[in-house]
Amino acid sequence: MEQKYPLIHMVEFEKISKAAEDSAVFFAATNRNDAPLFDHTIHAHRSLPRVGFVWLIGIICVMFLLPLGAFIGHIAMWIILGAMLITLAALWYFLERSYTDSKLCERIRIWPDTFTVERNNPRAPNQYWVTNPYWVRLKLQDTPIAQSYLTASDGKRTIELGAFLSPEERIALRNDIDTALKHLREPIGS
């Protein structure tokens, strides 16, 4: 019998299955009536607003056209104009990609029995993490790649938190989560 559809590699199937399982567990754990004790969403920075984008492109176009006046009527004008248009198109593309990347965010929620992290990725499937807050340990360390690199671990799995934040913001995030976890772990009546 001829097979009509190609087989999915087992590794890809396991990744898809794991992602579906993580999302099912996440949505089951967060579909509740009680409000979380801690609910914080962190966003990637957008350093250039859309109005600034329009002004930047406009100013660059004007600055590119000024020197072309000296070359009007020469073949060199078309060569320079082509290079300028390629540069402008590349700038436009990378700024638009930056806007897409700035949609990245993480939502951290803590209930008495559940700690969840939902990471919304702009160009990849969303990622989910659900664990018991009692086991969560935060670690802030300086690495050769990043200063104040923040991770959360439950003993089975370690995830990074706020990788797109500045070192100062990661420290503040760790302090906020630590405070919420300490209040949660305090014995009742103390």
MILORO-445283 format. One record per residue (C-alpha): residue number from 1; x, y, z. Coordinates in steps of 0.2 Angstrom, whole numbers, plus 5000, padded with zeros to 4 digits. Each point is the difference from the previous one (the first is absolute). Layout:
(node NUM (X Y Z))
...
END
This chain:
(node 1 (5000 5000 5000))
(node 2 (5007 5017 4995))
(node 3 (5002 5013 5013))
(node 4 (4992 5017 4996))
(node 5 (5007 5010 5014))
(node 6 (5018 5001 5006))
(node 7 (5004 4994 5017))
(node 8 (5004 5012 5013))
(node 9 (5017 4997 5008))
(node 10 (4998 4993 5017))
(node 11 (5010 5015 5008))
(node 12 (4988 5012 4992))
(node 13 (4985 4990 5005))
(node 14 (5006 5000 5018))
(node 15 (5003 5019 5000))
(node 16 (4982 5003 4993))
(node 17 (4993 4987 5013))
(node 18 (5010 5009 5015))
(node 19 (4994 5017 4994))
(node 20 (4982 4994 4999))
(node 21 (5002 4992 5017))
(node 22 (5007 5015 5008))
(node 23 (4987 5012 4993))
(node 24 (4986 4988 5006))
(node 25 (5007 4999 5018))
(node 26 (5003 5019 5000))
(node 27 (4982 5004 4995))
(node 28 (4993 4987 5012))
(node 29 (5010 5008 5014))
(node 30 (4996 5018 4996))
(node 31 (4981 4998 4996))
(node 32 (4995 5004 5018))
(node 33 (4988 5012 5009))
(node 34 (5012 5006 5014))
(node 35 (5012 5014 4995))
(node 36 (5018 4997 5001))
(node 37 (5011 5007 5014))
(node 38 (5012 5007 4988))
(node 39 (4997 5004 4982))
(node 40 (5013 5009 4990))
(node 41 (5002 5002 4981))
(node 42 (5017 5006 4994))
(node 43 (5002 5006 4982))
(node 44 (5015 5003 4988))
(node 45 (5005 5018 4998))
(node 46 (4996 5010 4985))
(node 47 (5013 5014 4999))
(node 48 (4993 5008 4984))
(node 49 (4981 5004 4999))
(node 50 (4991 5000 4984))
(node 51 (5000 5019 4998))
(node 52 (5019 4999 5003))
(node 53 (5001 4987 4986))
(node 54 (4991 5011 4988))
(node 55 (5011 5015 5004))
(node 56 (5016 4990 4999))
(node 57 (4996 4993 4983))
(node 58 (4995 5017 4994))
(node 59 (5016 5008 5006))
(node 60 (5011 4986 4993))
(node 61 (4991 5002 4983))
(node 62 (5003 5019 5000))
(node 63 (5019 4998 5005))
(node 64 (5002 4986 4987))
(node 65 (4993 5012 4986))
(node 66 (5010 5015 5004))
(node 67 (5017 4994 4994))
(node 68 (4992 4993 4984))
(node 69 (4997 5018 4994))
(node 70 (5018 5001 4995))
(node 71 (4999 4984 4989))
(node 72 (4984 5004 4990))
(node 73 (5002 4995 4982))
(node 74 (5015 4988 5004))
(node 75 (5000 4981 5000))
(node 76 (5007 5001 5017))
(node 77 (4983 5007 5007))
(node 78 (4992 4984 4996))
(node 79 (5013 4989 5008))
(node 80 (5000 5011 5016))
(node 81 (4980 5000 5000))
(node 82 (5000 4981 4999))
(node 83 (5012 4999 5014))
(node 84 (4989 5012 5010))
(node 85 (4984 4991 4997))
(node 86 (5008 4983 5005))
(node 87 (5005 5008 5016))
(node 88 (4983 5008 5003))
(node 89 (4991 4983 4997))
(node 90 (5012 4991 5012))
(node 91 (4997 5013 5013))
(node 92 (4981 4999 4997))
(node 93 (5001 4981 5001))
(node 94 (5010 4999 5016))
(node 95 (4989 5013 5009))
(node 96 (4984 4991 4995))
(node 97 (5008 4984 5007))
(node 98 (5004 5009 5016))
(node 99 (4982 5005 5002))
(node 100 (4995 4982 4998))
(node 101 (5013 4994 5013))
(node 102 (4993 5013 5012))
(node 103 (4984 4990 5001))
(node 104 (5010 4988 5011))
(node 105 (4993 4999 5018))
(node 106 (5000 4989 5015))
(node 107 (4985 4998 5012))
(node 108 (5005 4994 5018))
(node 109 (4986 4995 5011))
(node 110 (5000 4992 5018))
(node 111 (4986 4992 5009))
(node 112 (5002 4991 5017))
(node 113 (5002 4983 4991))
(node 114 (5006 5005 4982))
(node 115 (5014 5010 4992))
(node 116 (4998 5003 4982))
(node 117 (5010 5009 4986))
(node 118 (4993 5003 4983))
(node 119 (5012 5007 4987))
(node 120 (4992 5007 4984))
(node 121 (5012 4999 4986))
(node 122 (4997 5010 4984))
(node 123 (5008 4988 4988))
(node 124 (4999 4983 5009))
(node 125 (4987 4990 5010))
(node 126 (4996 5007 5017))
(node 127 (5008 4991 5015))
(node 128 (4993 4995 5016))
(node 129 (5006 4995 5017))
(node 130 (4990 4994 5015))
(node 131 (5007 4994 5017))
(node 132 (4997 5001 5018))
(node 133 (5006 5017 5008))
(node 134 (5007 4991 5015))
(node 135 (5014 4992 4989))
(node 136 (5004 5016 4990))
(node 137 (5017 5007 5002))
(node 138 (5006 5015 4992))
(node 139 (5018 5002 4995))
(node 140 (5008 5017 4994))
(node 141 (5018 4998 4993))
(node 142 (5012 5009 4989))
(node 143 (5005 4990 4985))
(node 144 (5013 5004 4986))
(node 145 (4985 5004 4989))
(node 146 (4988 5009 5012))
(node 147 (5001 5010 5016))
(node 148 (4987 4995 5013))
(node 149 (4993 4985 4991))
(node 150 (4984 4995 5008))
(node 151 (4994 4982 5001))
(node 152 (4986 4990 5009))
(node 153 (5001 4982 5004))
(node 154 (4989 4987 5008))
(node 155 (5014 4987 5001))
(node 156 (4994 4991 4984))
(node 157 (5000 5015 4987))
(node 158 (5009 5016 5000))
(node 159 (4993 5015 4990))
(node 160 (5007 5018 4996))
(node 161 (4990 5015 5005))
(node 162 (5000 5017 4993))
(node 163 (5015 4996 4988))
(node 164 (4995 5016 4990))
(node 165 (5000 5011 5016))
(node 166 (5015 5011 5006))
(node 167 (5011 4993 5014))
(node 168 (4991 5013 5012))
(node 169 (4983 4994 4995))
(node 170 (5004 4982 5002))
(node 171 (5006 5003 5018))
(node 172 (4984 5010 5004))
(node 173 (4990 4985 4992))
(node 174 (5009 4988 5010))
(node 175 (4997 5010 5016))
(node 176 (4981 5001 4996))
(node 177 (4998 4982 4997))
(node 178 (5011 4996 5015))
(node 179 (4989 5011 5011))
(node 180 (4984 4991 4994))
(node 181 (5008 4983 5003))
(node 182 (5005 5004 5017))
(node 183 (4983 5007 5005))
(node 184 (4993 4984 4993))
(node 185 (5012 4989 5010))
(node 186 (4997 5009 5017))
(node 187 (4991 4990 5012))
(node 188 (4982 5006 5004))
(node 189 (4999 5010 5015))
(node 190 (5018 5007 5000))
END
